[in-house]
Amino acid sequence: MLKLGKLTVIAEDTLLGGIARVPVHMVILCPVLKPRSDAEDFAKLFTSDRRADCFVMERHVKLDTVATATEGTFIAGCFECTGDIPETVAQASAAAKAPIFAELIEEMVKQLKQLGPSPLQEGVKV
């Protein structure tokens, strides 16, 4: 039963197969976010990997969330998916730092190759 002056959200719970009534203090409505109609053309410039929801797919959902299958291409924010502000800020920060880390790793590998093979790699006991 609804009380006058009280805010109650009424929604269909499709998993349980019933109507849910939840008393709340405030309701914030968020519109559905869909990729732009030309997002596919734009995505093809950088990567061809897209998810079923048409957003660009990251290289790995847990381990490399801002990189794409195309080397050197990083994504964040609404180009990758919908998300809240803290998540988007964290993604943007990671995407901004990713090229720097990639360059540092590449430089470290070059320097290690210049040093020659490790005694451990050749089976020499130290």
C-alpha positions, 0 to 999 in steps of 0.5 A: 500500500502506498502512503501519501508523501512517501516515495516508493519505487515500483519495478518488475523483478524479471528474475523473481517474476514479481513486482518489487516495491522499495521505499526510497528517499531519493531517485536518480534517473539515468538515461540509457547510453548507446554508442553513436551511429557513427561509432563503428566507423570511428572504431574501425580507425583504431580497432575492429573489436566490438562487443555485442552492445557495440562498444569497443572491446578492451584487450582483457576485461580484468588485466588490460582494461584500457588497451585494445587489440590494436597495439598502442590504442587505449580507450576510456570512458564512454568509448569503452562502456557506460560507467560512473564518474570514479570508474571513468576517471580511473580509466582515463588516468590508466589510459593516459599512463599506458603509453608511458609504461609501454615505452618504459617496458620496451626500453627495459627489454632493449637494455636487457638484450644488450646485456646478453644472456643471463647466467641463469638462462644458460644453466650456470649455477651462481 
